[in-house]
């Protein structure tokens, strides 16, 4: 779903989230396009900015505490019109409801596990820092020298990552971004070889990472793989609905199906992770 083509305009996203506004080069949205319909996530808490988390309790109207303040800060940074008071007031409840509505979650005005996860994903994507739990992750294409500059990447259901000069096959291997189990190969719109990895541990344990437009798959379904282990090659030519060799990599929504999230639903999170891994030569 991506074709190497120069960046038309560079958009600076609020709070340095580095989501490049590249003209759409995908031939389709690929995959099944299912979106999550449940609400919140996880986390344990202590303050300041990107290090703060939302704790583990169900946050609702009238509550106070060190987990309420970062909730309000995050919502305000995402332009949801919350006031930072340390008390879960009416403005906070209204902001949470708008966030839930925008992210396909049950609109209840409280922050439970799935809403917490969605808020955490959105926060780290905006902050431009790597979310906690990705310290041992690696960039999904090797060698890194074949990966096109981030200015050529573009958001889709996941992130389209082209290769320099259309490099593909064994010269552009797709590796496990983290430890996990290959639970499926073959995705509608992405080709019959595209693997899906179920994350084994950490903040994203139980969520699914898909590798679109791969060919061939290098390990069978059911294999437990380690970060950096080859699992497929970047497919030659048009694999699935695509116009050129590239990888579309994405992660499932909290509580969502294996594949695939809605357009842009988890792409900002994936973008922030990939940029971190790329820039830190992981």
Wavefront OBJ file of the C-alpha trace (Angstrom):
o trace
v 0.000 0.000 0.000
v 2.891 2.377 -0.411
v 4.918 3.513 -3.369
v 8.196 5.358 -2.939
v 7.404 8.935 -3.654
v 8.749 12.170 -2.133
v 6.949 13.741 0.794
v 4.629 16.499 -0.385
v 4.196 18.338 2.906
v 5.446 17.708 6.416
v 2.811 18.178 9.061
v 3.878 18.784 12.635
v 1.402 16.957 14.848
v 0.358 18.338 18.197
v 2.952 17.712 20.890
v 5.584 16.400 18.461
v 3.924 13.191 17.386
v 5.701 13.216 14.004
v 2.936 11.824 11.851
v 4.000 12.735 8.326
v 1.202 13.875 6.062
v 2.129 11.951 2.945
v -0.195 11.679 -0.044
v -2.025 8.366 0.028
v -0.104 5.744 -1.884
v -2.013 2.708 -0.746
v -4.009 0.907 -3.377
v -6.599 0.048 -0.716
v -7.107 -0.028 3.000
v -6.303 -3.756 3.073
v -7.427 -6.258 5.707
v -10.835 -6.532 7.222
v -11.044 -3.087 8.765
v -12.742 -4.170 11.986
v -12.729 -1.637 14.814
v -12.897 -2.222 18.523
v -16.223 -1.633 20.173
v -15.232 -1.932 23.802
v -13.737 0.552 26.244
v -10.080 1.323 28.371
v -6.385 -0.603 29.216
v -3.813 -0.765 31.896
v -0.999 1.011 33.596
v 0.457 1.813 36.974
v 1.025 5.284 38.070
v 3.295 8.082 39.097
v 3.339 11.647 37.755
v 4.997 13.856 35.247
v 4.258 13.962 31.553
v 5.079 10.940 29.442
v 6.110 8.868 32.477
v 2.717 9.289 34.184
v 0.123 6.545 33.867
v -3.549 6.211 34.733
v -3.276 3.628 37.489
v -5.560 0.616 37.593
v -8.781 1.764 39.272
v -12.012 2.620 37.465
v -11.979 6.426 37.203
v -15.372 8.091 37.470
v -17.108 11.335 38.337
v -16.182 12.818 41.742
v -12.912 10.918 42.210
v -9.601 12.576 43.085
v -6.033 11.305 43.061
v -2.667 11.164 41.286
v -4.219 9.186 38.420
v -6.876 11.845 37.713
v -4.393 14.658 37.032
v -2.534 12.884 34.168
v -5.898 11.845 32.719
v -6.886 15.511 32.539
v -3.463 16.534 31.196
v -3.618 13.917 28.447
v -7.174 14.790 27.451
v -6.337 18.501 27.377
v -3.232 17.836 25.236
v -5.457 15.876 22.835
v -7.788 18.905 22.657
v -10.663 17.358 24.544
v -11.251 20.512 26.637
v -10.558 19.005 30.059
v -9.474 21.222 32.955
v -6.533 20.103 35.118
v -7.966 20.200 38.636
v -7.104 16.795 40.103
v -10.826 16.090 40.479
v -12.863 14.048 37.991
v -15.412 16.777 37.337
v -18.113 17.323 34.728
v -15.642 18.709 32.180
v -13.497 15.585 32.556
v -16.505 13.283 32.188
v -17.586 15.116 29.018
v -14.033 14.934 27.618
v -13.847 11.188 28.347
v -17.174 10.650 26.592
v -15.960 12.524 23.510
v -12.742 10.478 23.487
v -14.732 7.248 23.767
v -17.051 8.315 20.965
v -14.095 9.193 18.710
v -12.404 5.840 19.374
v -15.395 3.532 19.008
v -15.616 2.755 22.718
v -18.767 2.501 24.859
v -19.642 6.095 25.788
v -19.957 5.771 29.571
v -17.858 8.708 30.800
v -15.686 6.487 32.989
v -12.146 5.191 32.454
v -11.972 1.408 32.699
v -9.397 -1.053 31.358
v -10.041 -0.656 27.610
v -10.479 3.118 27.663
v -7.287 3.348 29.737
v -5.418 1.349 27.097
v -6.755 3.517 24.269
v -5.845 6.701 26.170
v -2.349 5.385 26.856
v -1.832 4.517 23.189
v -3.052 7.938 22.078
v -0.931 9.733 24.673
v 2.330 8.033 23.761
v 1.614 8.453 20.057
v 1.216 12.214 20.583
v 4.194 12.587 22.865
v 6.572 11.192 20.224
v 8.219 8.912 22.800
v 8.283 5.139 22.715
v 5.535 3.666 24.890
v 6.645 1.761 27.958
v 7.053 -1.909 27.226
v 8.865 -1.533 23.885
v 12.425 -1.393 25.237
v 13.277 -4.843 23.879
v 11.461 -4.362 20.532
v 13.318 -4.175 17.230
v 12.624 -2.570 13.872
v 10.622 -5.032 11.711
v 12.732 -4.900 8.508
v 16.375 -5.949 8.155
v 18.871 -4.838 7.109
v 17.993 -1.318 8.151
v 19.879 0.059 5.129
v 17.068 -1.075 2.786
v 14.372 0.822 4.705
v 13.216 4.044 3.065
v 13.458 7.252 5.071
v 10.512 7.967 7.409
v 9.546 10.816 5.078
v 8.269 8.100 2.707
v 6.220 6.256 5.326
v 2.481 6.797 5.359
v -0.407 5.977 7.696
v -3.035 3.421 6.764
v -4.674 0.848 9.009
v -1.080 0.424 10.116
v 1.998 2.186 8.731
v 3.201 1.634 5.163
v 6.998 1.298 5.131
v 8.557 1.138 1.641
v 12.058 -0.070 0.859
v 14.758 1.751 -1.070
v 14.493 0.961 -4.770
v 11.753 -1.589 -4.138
v 14.135 -4.020 -2.409
v 12.289 -7.210 -1.529
v 12.623 -10.944 -1.009
v 15.555 -12.269 1.022
v 17.289 -8.890 0.723
v 14.535 -7.301 2.849
v 13.538 -9.654 5.628
v 10.670 -9.002 7.996
v 11.534 -9.921 11.576
v 9.534 -10.347 14.769
v 9.264 -6.905 16.331
v 8.989 -8.560 19.750
v 8.641 -12.030 21.266
v 5.400 -13.790 20.459
v 3.586 -16.554 18.623
v 2.663 -16.638 14.940
v -1.078 -17.266 15.124
v -2.122 -16.748 11.494
v -0.771 -16.463 7.968
v -2.859 -14.895 5.237
v -4.991 -11.743 5.537
v -7.639 -10.437 3.158
v -6.135 -7.677 1.028
v -2.619 -8.356 2.273
v -1.849 -11.716 0.654
v -1.903 -15.360 1.670
v 1.523 -15.265 3.364
v 1.066 -12.259 5.664
v 1.803 -13.320 9.267
v 0.120 -12.167 12.467
v 2.117 -12.249 15.694
v 0.472 -12.394 19.133
v 2.604 -10.404 21.602
v 3.818 -12.606 24.455
v 4.455 -10.174 27.301
v 4.645 -6.572 28.467
v 2.184 -3.708 28.046
v 0.930 -5.078 24.704
v 0.655 -8.738 25.739
v -2.236 -10.413 23.954
v -2.473 -7.831 21.175
v -1.743 -8.718 17.552
v 0.802 -7.319 15.114
v 0.211 -7.949 11.436
v 2.720 -7.843 8.573
v 0.913 -6.969 5.358
v 2.146 -7.796 1.818
v 4.750 -10.354 2.916
v 5.895 -13.211 0.694
v 6.857 -15.864 1.567
v 6.233 -16.625 5.236
v 9.326 -18.191 6.778
v 7.905 -19.909 9.876
v 4.741 -21.981 10.320
v 1.692 -20.976 12.337
v 2.117 -21.898 15.986
v 5.829 -21.031 16.123
v 7.049 -18.993 19.080
v 9.503 -16.417 17.768
v 11.913 -14.013 19.416
v 12.485 -10.334 18.663
v 14.675 -10.060 15.562
v 13.908 -13.545 14.236
v 13.054 -13.601 10.494
v 9.393 -14.479 9.926
v 8.800 -13.412 6.300
v 10.220 -11.439 3.371
v 8.948 -8.208 1.911
v 6.872 -9.510 -0.984
v 8.016 -9.119 -4.577
v 5.776 -6.956 -6.754
v 2.107 -6.517 -5.884
v 1.232 -8.888 -3.037
v -2.356 -8.491 -1.975
v -3.812 -5.108 -2.860
v -0.678 -3.020 -3.294
v 1.257 -1.155 -5.938
v 4.878 -1.889 -4.958
v 6.998 -3.894 -2.491
v 6.561 -2.619 1.054
v 5.516 -3.652 4.542
v 2.318 -2.478 6.148
v 2.666 -3.184 9.836
v -0.053 -2.545 12.381
v -1.278 -3.477 15.838
v -4.752 -4.507 16.906
v -6.943 -2.138 18.885
v -7.298 -2.829 22.626
v -9.825 -5.634 22.923
v -10.131 -5.800 19.127
v -9.764 -8.688 16.667
v -6.487 -9.968 15.238
v -6.793 -7.891 12.106
v -7.303 -5.248 11.325
v -7.832 -1.930 13.108
v -9.761 0.853 11.407
v -7.937 3.357 9.222
v -5.804 5.513 11.536
v -7.170 3.840 14.686
v -3.824 2.550 15.996
v -1.553 3.940 13.258
v -0.307 6.881 15.398
v 0.861 4.440 18.073
v 2.623 2.248 15.496
v 4.220 5.328 13.923
v 5.656 6.458 17.251
v 7.054 2.991 17.993
v 8.596 2.600 14.535
v 10.180 6.062 14.615
v 11.713 5.331 17.998
v 13.102 1.970 16.848
v 14.375 3.423 13.563
v 16.084 6.428 15.140
v 17.670 4.370 17.885
v 18.969 1.759 15.419
v 17.093 -1.028 17.186
l 1 2 3 4 5 6 7 8 9 10 11 12 13 14 15 16 17 18 19 20 21 22 23 24 25 26 27 28 29 30 31 32 33 34 35 36 37 38 39 40 41 42 43 44 45 46 47 48 49 50 51 52 53 54 55 56 57 58 59 60 61 62 63 64 65 66 67 68 69 70 71 72 73 74 75 76 77 78 79 80 81 82 83 84 85 86 87 88 89 90 91 92 93 94 95 96 97 98 99 100 101 102 103 104 105 106 107 108 109 110 111 112 113 114 115 116 117 118 119 120 121 122 123 124 125 126 127 128 129 130 131 132 133 134 135 136 137 138 139 140 141 142 143 144 145 146 147 148 149 150 151 152 153 154 155 156 157 158 159 160 161 162 163 164 165 166 167 168 169 170 171 172 173 174 175 176 177 178 179 180 181 182 183 184 185 186 187 188 189 190 191 192 193 194 195 196 197 198 199 200 201 202 203 204 205 206 207 208 209 210 211 212 213 214 215 216 217 218 219 220 221 222 223 224 225 226 227 228 229 230 231 232 233 234 235 236 237 238 239 240 241 242 243 244 245 246 247 248 249 250 251 252 253 254 255 256 257 258 259 260 261 262 263 264 265 266 267 268 269 270 271 272 273 274 275 276 277 278 279 280 281 282
